[in-house]
Amino acid sequence: MQVSIETTSGLERKMTLGIPAERIDAEVNERLNKASKTVRLDGFRKGKVPMNVLKKRFGESIRQEVVGEVLGRTFTEAVAQEKLKPAGRPEIESVKNEPGQDLEFVATFEVMPEVVLTDLTKVVVTKPLAKVTEEDVTAMIDALRKQNASWEEVNRPAVNGDEVNIDYNGLMDGEEFDGGSAKEFMLDLGASKAIPGFEEGVVGMSAGEEKVLSLTFPDNYHAEELKGKPVEFTIKVNAVTEAVMPPLDEAFFALYGMEQGTEERFREVVRLNMERDLKQALKTKTTGRVMEQLCNLHNEQEIPEVLVASEITKMKKQMADRMGGGSSNFDPELLPDDLFIDQAKRRSIVSLIINEIVNTEKIETSPEKVRDRVEEMASTYEKPEEVVKYYYSSQELMKGVESAVLQDQVIDHVLSVATVNEEEVSYQKAIQPDQDGTADF
C-alpha cells in the first residue's frame, strides 16, 4: 500500500492511496471460487459452472464489491498508520480502477484539530438558586384553573386577568403599517404580550368605548422598521369577558390524573411537579452558563466544517419537528443554513472542549450513574419500570443517556475548579430561559 498526504487547507487533508492489483485480483478470485461451489445457472449442474462463465456473469459485480470493501479497509489502515483522526467520512475519488492494474484513489477529509484547554479556573459562573413557595403553588393552581375556565361577558370596565375583544388601527407618521390593524382581536390583559402601554391603556375601558393611545415601539422590537418608532393606536372595545374559575373539586383534580383526593393532596402533587421542573431548569441554566464560558474562553479554536454541518443538520431537524408538531411533513432542508451557523459553531467548539476535558481528566461514566439517570427520567411516567426496560432495550437511547451523564460529569468538574457565585432568584425567573445566548447549548 502506497500512501501520500497533502494538506490542502486548514484541517483538510488529501490522501492518495495505491493498492496493488494482486490484492484485488486475489480477493476476486477467492470469491469466484467460493461462488462456484454453490451457484446455479441454467445448463449447468450445481458446482460445475466453468470459471470463465462465472467471470463473465459475476466478475464485474464481485470486483466492484471487493474494491469498495478494500477501499474502506485501506483508508482505515492508512489513517492509523499516519496517526490521523478523521473528523468525518472521507470523499472518495477514484483515479485508476482498471482490472489487472494497480488501484489508485484519493480520499479528501478533515482531521480533528488540536485542542488546547485554557485554565479552567478562569471560568466564572453565576449559579441560580430558587425554591418553590406556597405563593408559587397557589399561582400555578390559579393558572391551571384559568386554563379550564369558562368565559362570561361582563358589563364593567376591563381589569387585568380579563379577555377583551377589540378592534385596533395603528398609524405611524399618519400612515397605516403592516400588522398594525386587526378586527375582533382577543387580548389577554396582564399577559404582557403587546408592546409596553398597550394593555395598560385598555385596562379600564368598557364595551363600546374607544380610545387613542400614543405609544412607542421598543428599541429591541423584532421588526426593524418599527424599532423605537412612535405610533398611535385607535382602539375600540367590543366586549369584556371575565374568567369563571372551576372549583377545586374531584372533577377538576381528575383533569390532571388524580381520580380521588383532596385540595391538600392536589397542592402536594402540584408542588412535587414544580420542584422537579425547577430542579431541571436550574440545572439547564447552570449548564448553559458553563458552556457559554467554555465557548468564550476557546473562541479561537479551529473547528472542522463537517462538525458544524452535522450540528446544523441536527438543529434543522429539531426546528422542523417543532414547526411540524412532531410530524415529518416539513422538510428540514427547506430551512437556510445561515439561520443556524453561528449557534452550530458554538456548539461544535463546546463539543471539542468537553471531549478534551473527558480525555484529560479521564472522566468515565458508571453503570450506576446511567441507571440513576434512566430511572429519574422514567419516574415521570405512569409505569416507570416499563420505561426503564424500553430504554435498556435500545442501544441508541442508552448511548444518548450515557452522553448526557458524561456531560454532567464534565460540568461538575468545571464547577469544582471555577469561581461560582450563587444568586437567589424567584421560581418564575428560574424557570425562564436565559436571554443572553446561554440557552443555545
LUMNUVEX-571710 format. One record per residue (C-alpha): x, y, z. Coordinates in pm, 1 decimal, always signed. Each point is the difference from the previous one (the first is absolute). Layout:
<<X, Y, Z>>
...
END
This chain:
<<+0.0, +0.0, +0.0>>
<<+138.7, +338.2, -104.6>>
<<-111.9, +310.3, +191.5>>
<<+61.4, +369.3, -58.2>>
<<-167.3, +284.5, +191.0>>
<<-47.1, +364.0, -94.6>>
<<-133.6, +280.4, +221.5>>
<<-234.0, +191.1, -226.4>>
<<-131.2, +260.9, +245.8>>
<<-33.1, +26.7, +376.4>>
<<-126.4, -334.4, +126.0>>
<<-61.8, -152.3, -343.7>>
<<+224.1, -281.0, -120.5>>
<<+25.9, -171.7, -337.1>>
<<+126.7, -356.0, +19.6>>
<<+105.8, -189.3, -313.8>>
<<+3.4, -378.2, +39.7>>
<<+135.3, -269.5, -228.9>>
<<-108.1, -364.2, +33.6>>
<<+178.7, -278.3, -192.1>>
<<-209.8, -169.3, -267.5>>
<<+97.4, -336.4, +145.9>>
<<-187.4, +74.4, +323.1>>
<<-321.9, +78.5, -187.3>>
<<+36.0, -292.1, -242.4>>
<<+70.1, -245.1, +283.3>>
<<-320.2, +94.9, +186.6>>
<<-206.8, -6.4, -321.0>>
<<+127.6, -348.5, -89.6>>
<<-59.1, -123.1, +353.8>>
<<-364.5, +110.1, -12.1>>
<<-50.1, -144.5, -348.0>>
<<+139.4, -335.5, +114.9>>
<<-229.9, +6.2, +301.3>>
<<-298.5, +89.7, -216.4>>
<<+79.4, -278.1, -247.4>>
<<-87.3, -260.4, +262.6>>
<<-354.7, +125.8, +59.7>>
<<-115.3, +203.2, -299.9>>
<<-269.1, -137.6, -232.3>>
<<-23.4, +99.2, -367.9>>
<<-224.3, -141.2, -270.2>>
<<+180.5, -272.2, -193.4>>
<<+246.4, -82.6, +276.4>>
<<-11.6, -221.5, +303.5>>
<<+53.9, +150.0, +344.7>>
<<+374.3, +48.9, +58.3>>
<<+86.2, -73.2, -364.4>>
<<-21.2, +349.3, -152.8>>
<<+327.8, +73.8, -188.4>>
<<+212.1, +281.3, +143.0>>
<<-4.4, +198.1, -328.1>>
<<-382.4, -0.1, +11.0>>
<<-0.3, +114.4, +362.0>>
<<+242.9, +281.0, -77.2>>
<<-208.8, +115.6, -294.5>>
<<-322.3, -6.8, +199.1>>
<<+114.0, +115.7, +346.4>>
<<+358.3, +121.5, -31.7>>
<<-72.9, +372.5, -33.7>>
<<-250.8, +19.1, +285.7>>
<<+226.2, -203.6, +231.5>>
<<+295.2, +222.8, -90.4>>
<<-194.6, +317.9, +84.3>>
<<-105.5, -156.6, +329.5>>
<<+360.2, -89.9, +82.7>>
<<+130.8, +342.0, -102.6>>
<<-252.5, +173.7, +228.2>>
<<+92.8, -215.4, +298.0>>
<<+375.4, +28.6, -62.8>>
<<-27.8, +378.6, -30.7>>
<<-166.3, +18.7, +341.1>>
<<+254.8, -229.4, +166.6>>
<<+293.6, +169.7, -168.7>>
<<-111.0, +347.0, +102.2>>
<<-39.3, -115.9, +361.4>>
<<+345.8, -160.0, -6.8>>
<<+153.7, +310.7, -156.9>>
<<-137.0, +253.0, +252.0>>
<<+114.9, -228.4, +283.2>>
<<+343.2, -30.1, -160.0>>
<<+26.2, +378.2, -41.2>>
<<-144.9, +64.7, +348.0>>
<<-286.1, +212.4, -134.0>>
<<-344.8, +47.3, +157.4>>
<<-261.9, +63.9, -270.1>>
<<-279.5, +232.7, +108.8>>
<<-249.1, -170.1, -233.1>>
<<-45.1, -230.3, -294.9>>
<<+239.4, +61.1, -291.7>>
<<-99.6, +95.6, -352.2>>
<<+143.2, -270.6, -225.2>>
<<+108.6, +72.6, -356.3>>
<<+118.2, -288.1, -217.4>>
<<+308.3, +84.9, -203.3>>
<<+79.9, -341.7, -151.1>>
<<-228.1, -301.1, +19.0>>
<<+68.5, -242.1, -285.2>>
<<+16.8, -381.0, +20.9>>
<<+357.6, -123.8, +11.2>>
<<+140.7, +339.4, +101.3>>
<<+90.3, +145.2, +336.7>>
<<-292.4, +179.7, +162.1>>
<<+48.9, +368.5, +79.5>>
<<-242.1, +232.7, +174.9>>
<<-7.0, +331.9, +185.3>>
<<-176.3, +51.6, +333.1>>
<<-74.7, +358.2, +109.1>>
<<-92.8, +54.0, +363.8>>
<<+39.4, +226.2, +301.0>>
<<+200.1, -96.4, +305.4>>
<<-83.9, +73.0, +361.4>>
<<+180.3, +314.9, +116.8>>
<<+239.9, +30.6, +287.7>>
<<-191.2, +120.7, +303.7>>
<<+190.5, +199.2, +261.1>>
<<-199.4, +53.7, +317.9>>
<<+28.5, +336.8, +166.0>>
<<+23.2, +23.9, +378.5>>
<<-346.7, -107.7, +116.1>>
<<+41.8, +201.0, +319.0>>
<<-72.3, +303.0, -220.7>>
<<-360.2, -116.1, -30.4>>
<<-233.0, +223.4, +202.7>>
<<-358.9, -120.8, +30.6>>
<<-304.8, +140.7, +171.5>>
<<-196.2, -296.3, +129.5>>
<<-371.6, +73.0, +56.2>>
<<-172.6, -127.3, +312.0>>
<<-376.9, -9.1, +47.0>>
<<-273.0, -179.0, +190.2>>
<<-371.5, -57.4, -44.8>>
<<-204.3, +208.3, +243.7>>
<<-363.9, -36.6, +102.7>>
<<-72.4, +312.0, -206.9>>
<<+155.9, -168.2, -305.2>>
<<-218.8, -307.2, +48.4>>
<<-310.2, +217.0, +32.5>>
<<+93.5, +193.5, -315.7>>
<<+51.1, -327.2, -189.9>>
<<-337.6, -137.5, +111.9>>
<<-164.6, +329.1, -98.7>>
<<+163.3, -29.5, -343.8>>
<<-128.6, -358.6, -34.5>>
<<-349.4, +113.5, +97.2>>
<<+16.4, +283.5, -252.5>>
<<+94.8, -245.8, -273.6>>
<<-328.0, -179.4, +73.8>>
<<-208.1, +309.7, +68.9>>
<<-318.3, +94.5, -179.3>>
<<-32.2, +358.8, -120.9>>
<<-297.7, +223.4, +61.4>>
<<-65.6, +344.5, -140.6>>
<<-19.9, +271.7, +265.8>>
<<-132.0, +356.3, +0.7>>
<<+282.9, +179.2, +181.2>>
<<+342.0, +153.3, -71.5>>
<<+273.7, -250.3, -92.1>>
<<+258.0, -106.2, +258.1>>
<<+315.6, -211.3, -16.5>>
<<-95.3, -366.1, -40.5>>
<<-290.5, +81.3, -233.6>>
<<-12.2, -76.4, -369.8>>
<<-118.9, +283.8, -220.6>>
<<-118.7, -11.7, -358.7>>
<<+135.4, +308.5, -176.5>>
<<+40.1, +165.5, -337.9>>
<<+319.6, +200.8, -37.1>>
<<+164.4, +207.5, -270.2>>
<<+357.1, +127.1, +21.7>>
<<+146.0, +302.4, -178.6>>
<<+365.8, +94.2, -26.1>>
<<+66.2, +349.3, -138.5>>
<<-366.4, +3.6, -95.9>>
<<+28.4, -317.3, -211.5>>
<<-118.1, -354.1, +66.2>>
<<+275.0, -265.4, +30.2>>
<<+17.0, -376.6, -41.6>>
<<-142.5, -188.8, +296.2>>
<<-131.6, +317.0, +161.8>>
<<-371.6, -72.8, -35.3>>
<<-242.4, -276.1, +98.1>>
<<-370.9, -64.3, +48.6>>
<<-150.7, -193.1, +293.7>>
<<+344.1, -72.2, +145.5>>
<<-1.6, -185.7, +333.5>>
<<+238.7, +168.2, +245.5>>
<<+97.3, -165.6, +328.8>>
<<+50.2, +286.5, +241.9>>
<<+299.1, -43.5, +227.6>>
<<+172.8, -253.8, -225.5>>
<<+256.1, +260.5, -119.9>>
<<-20.8, -121.2, -360.3>>
<<-52.1, +344.4, -152.8>>
<<+243.7, +291.6, -15.8>>
<<+41.0, +202.1, +322.7>>
<<-301.4, +216.7, +72.6>>
<<-244.9, -180.9, -227.4>>
<<-159.4, -233.0, +255.9>>
<<+26.0, +266.2, +269.8>>
<<-192.4, +237.8, -226.1>>
<<-283.5, -249.0, -48.0>>
<<-37.6, -63.4, +375.0>>
<<-294.3, +206.0, +121.6>>
<<-179.8, +7.3, -336.5>>
<<-354.3, -137.8, -35.0>>
<<-186.2, -155.1, -292.1>>
<<-79.4, +262.8, -265.2>>
<<+272.1, +237.8, +119.7>>
<<+265.6, +134.0, -238.8>>
<<+340.8, +146.9, +81.2>>
<<+318.3, +120.0, -176.0>>
<<+331.8, -111.5, +155.0>>
<<+329.6, +174.5, -81.9>>
<<+270.5, -265.5, +44.3>>
<<+356.4, -75.6, -107.0>>
<<+129.9, -331.2, -130.5>>
<<+289.2, -142.9, +209.3>>
<<+353.7, +42.7, -132.5>>
<<+35.7, -379.9, -7.8>>
<<-325.7, -63.2, -190.3>>
<<+26.1, -287.3, -248.8>>
<<-104.7, +209.3, -305.2>>
<<+295.7, +217.5, -97.3>>
<<-216.2, +270.9, -158.9>>
<<-198.8, +49.4, +325.4>>
<<+281.6, +5.1, +257.0>>
<<-25.6, +307.3, +221.3>>
<<-268.9, +157.9, -220.0>>
<<-295.7, +199.5, +143.4>>
<<-347.2, -121.6, -98.8>>
<<-364.5, +77.9, +69.5>>
<<-249.3, -281.2, +54.9>>
<<-373.0, +60.5, -22.8>>
<<-162.6, -268.4, +213.4>>
<<-364.6, -95.8, +28.5>>
<<-116.7, -252.9, +258.7>>
<<-269.6, -234.8, -130.2>>
<<-42.1, -215.9, +308.7>>
<<+154.0, -68.1, +341.6>>
<<-3.1, -356.9, +133.1>>
<<+113.5, -134.3, +335.0>>
<<+116.6, -347.0, +91.8>>
<<-232.1, -216.1, +208.2>>
<<+236.5, -231.2, +180.6>>
<<-93.0, -365.4, +53.4>>
<<-22.0, -106.5, +366.3>>
<<+277.9, -208.4, +153.7>>
<<-198.5, -322.6, +8.1>>
<<+43.4, -361.1, -113.1>>
<<-112.6, +83.5, -354.5>>
<<+280.9, +256.5, -26.2>>
<<+259.0, -228.2, +161.6>>
<<-91.8, -276.4, -246.8>>
<<+105.5, +227.6, -287.9>>
<<+356.8, -41.1, +128.4>>
<<-7.4, -372.8, +62.0>>
<<-105.7, +2.3, +365.8>>
<<-322.3, -200.2, +13.5>>
<<-47.0, +39.4, +373.9>>
<<+144.7, +242.4, +248.2>>
<<-25.1, +324.9, +185.3>>
<<+114.5, +353.0, -73.7>>
<<+289.7, -56.8, +239.2>>
<<+109.6, -309.1, -191.2>>
<<-36.2, +183.5, -331.7>>
<<+222.3, +282.2, +126.9>>
<<+258.0, -260.2, +102.9>>
<<-0.8, -157.8, -347.4>>
<<+28.0, +341.9, -166.7>>
<<+289.7, +93.9, +229.0>>
<<+188.2, -322.7, -78.4>>
<<-37.0, +62.3, -372.9>>
<<+112.8, +360.3, +38.0>>
<<+302.7, -103.3, +205.8>>
<<+98.4, -255.4, -263.3>>
<<-35.3, +261.2, -275.0>>
<<+193.6, +253.1, +206.7>>
<<+285.7, -243.3, +60.1>>
<<+30.8, -61.8, -373.9>>
<<-25.5, +370.8, -83.3>>
<<+276.1, +92.8, +246.5>>
<<+220.4, -275.2, -135.1>>
<<-62.6, +111.0, -360.0>>
<<+81.2, +363.1, +84.2>>
<<+322.9, -89.9, +177.9>>
<<+107.5, -235.6, -279.5>>
<<-69.7, +263.3, -263.8>>
<<+198.7, +260.3, +191.3>>
<<+298.0, -234.1, +40.3>>
<<-7.0, -84.6, -370.7>>
<<-19.9, +367.9, -90.2>>
<<+314.4, +59.5, +204.7>>
<<+180.1, -294.9, -159.2>>
<<-93.7, +127.1, -345.9>>
<<+118.7, +354.8, +73.3>>
<<+331.1, -123.0, +142.1>>
<<+65.2, -209.5, -311.3>>
<<-154.1, +217.9, -270.8>>
<<+314.2, -25.0, -216.6>>
<<-23.9, -379.2, -15.0>>
<<+18.2, -152.2, -348.9>>
<<-317.1, -191.5, -89.7>>
<<-41.0, -264.3, -272.3>>
<<-269.9, +110.2, -243.8>>
<<-145.7, -350.1, +11.5>>
<<-76.8, +42.4, +372.5>>
<<-173.4, +332.0, -62.4>>
<<-198.9, -155.0, -286.0>>
<<-106.8, -286.1, +227.4>>
<<-121.9, +244.8, +266.8>>
<<-192.1, +199.2, -262.9>>
<<-172.1, -319.2, -114.9>>
<<-102.2, -82.2, +358.1>>
<<-135.9, +348.4, +65.9>>
<<-190.6, +4.8, -329.6>>
<<-170.0, -324.9, +93.8>>
<<-82.8, +128.0, +349.1>>
<<-157.6, +315.9, -140.1>>
<<-185.4, -194.0, -271.0>>
<<-142.1, -232.1, +267.7>>
<<-121.8, +300.4, +198.1>>
<<-147.7, +169.6, -307.2>>
<<-166.0, -320.5, -113.6>>
<<-130.4, -89.8, +342.4>>
<<+212.7, -314.4, +3.1>>
<<-113.9, -114.9, -343.8>>
<<+238.6, -60.4, -289.0>>
<<-191.4, +217.8, -247.9>>
<<+241.1, +293.0, +20.3>>
<<+329.8, -47.9, -186.2>>
<<+289.9, +122.1, +221.7>>
<<+208.6, +77.4, -307.8>>
<<-236.7, +285.0, -84.6>>
<<+151.1, +188.1, +294.1>>
<<+306.7, +213.3, -90.3>>
<<+338.0, -94.3, +149.9>>
<<+70.6, +364.7, +87.1>>
<<-275.1, -14.0, +259.4>>
<<+198.9, -251.1, +206.4>>
<<+367.0, +44.5, -87.4>>
<<+106.2, +222.9, +292.7>>
<<-166.3, -222.5, +257.8>>
<<+136.1, -311.0, -174.6>>
<<+355.6, +135.8, +23.6>>
<<-44.4, +73.4, +370.6>>
<<-136.1, -347.5, +65.5>>
<<+287.4, -154.7, -198.4>>
<<+260.2, +188.8, +203.0>>
<<-158.4, -110.8, +327.2>>
<<-19.8, -359.5, -124.0>>
<<+375.6, +1.8, -72.8>>
<<+76.0, +153.8, +339.6>>
<<-218.6, -249.1, +187.6>>
<<+167.9, -292.9, -177.6>>
<<+341.3, +140.7, +88.6>>
<<-97.9, +38.0, +367.1>>
<<-128.5, -359.0, -0.2>>
<<+332.4, -124.2, -141.0>>
<<+220.9, +224.0, +214.0>>
<<-179.2, -73.9, +327.3>>
<<-70.3, -364.4, -94.7>>
<<-371.0, +43.5, +79.9>>
<<-209.7, -313.6, -43.2>>
<<-365.1, -78.2, +57.0>>
<<-102.0, -282.6, +228.5>>
<<-290.0, -243.0, -46.5>>
<<-142.0, +128.8, +329.9>>
<<-9.2, +363.3, -117.1>>
<<-158.6, -102.1, -330.4>>
<<-259.8, -209.6, +180.0>>
<<-81.1, +289.5, +234.4>>
<<-55.3, +230.6, -297.9>>
<<-229.7, -247.3, -177.4>>
<<-203.7, -56.8, +315.5>>
<<-23.5, +376.4, +58.2>>
<<-142.5, +52.7, -349.9>>
<<-232.3, -299.0, +36.7>>
<<-138.3, +126.9, +332.1>>
<<-220.7, +253.6, -179.3>>
<<-196.4, -275.7, -177.5>>
<<-290.9, -205.1, +126.3>>
<<+189.9, -328.7, -33.3>>
<<+367.8, +88.6, +56.3>>
<<+122.4, -360.1, -2.2>>
<<-120.7, -41.8, -360.0>>
<<+178.0, +319.9, -103.0>>
<<+323.7, -125.4, +156.4>>
<<-28.3, -326.7, -194.8>>
<<-71.0, +193.1, -320.2>>
<<+313.2, +211.5, +42.1>>
<<+221.4, -299.0, +71.6>>
<<-137.3, -177.2, -307.6>>
<<+120.6, +282.4, -227.9>>
<<+371.4, +41.5, -63.3>>
<<-60.3, +343.6, -152.3>>
<<-197.1, +127.7, +300.4>>
<<+258.6, -131.4, +244.5>>
<<+279.5, +164.4, -196.7>>
<<-183.7, +330.9, +38.2>>
<<-42.5, -51.0, +374.3>>
<<+367.4, -87.4, +43.7>>
<<+98.7, +312.8, -195.0>>
<<-223.4, +216.9, +220.9>>
<<+143.4, -151.7, +319.0>>
<<+354.6, +53.4, -126.9>>
<<-81.0, +364.3, -77.4>>
<<-139.1, +47.3, +351.3>>
<<+322.8, -135.7, +145.4>>
<<+201.5, +245.3, -210.4>>
<<-215.9, +290.5, +118.3>>
<<+46.6, -114.4, +359.7>>
<<+377.6, -9.1, -52.3>>
<<+7.3, +351.2, -146.0>>
<<-213.0, +131.5, +286.9>>
<<+236.9, -161.9, +249.9>>
<<+291.2, +216.3, -122.3>>
<<-191.9, +309.8, -118.4>>
<<-100.8, +308.9, +194.6>>
<<-368.0, -57.2, +79.1>>
<<-221.4, +284.8, +120.1>>
<<-342.2, -97.5, +130.2>>
<<-308.2, +211.4, -72.0>>
<<-340.9, -36.3, +165.1>>
<<-278.0, +40.8, -259.6>>
<<-374.0, -50.2, -4.8>>
<<-162.5, -314.5, -130.7>>
<<-139.3, +187.1, -301.8>>
<<+339.7, +144.1, -91.4>>
<<+169.3, -335.8, +51.2>>
<<-223.1, -186.8, -244.5>>
<<+39.2, +264.1, -273.6>>
<<+291.3, -62.4, -243.8>>
<<+292.3, +241.7, +9.4>>
<<-24.7, +258.9, -276.5>>
<<+373.9, +55.6, -54.3>>
<<+81.4, -299.7, -217.7>>
<<+71.3, -253.1, +273.5>>
<<-315.2, -187.3, -99.3>>
<<+159.6, -77.7, -338.6>>
<<+188.2, -301.4, +133.9>>
END
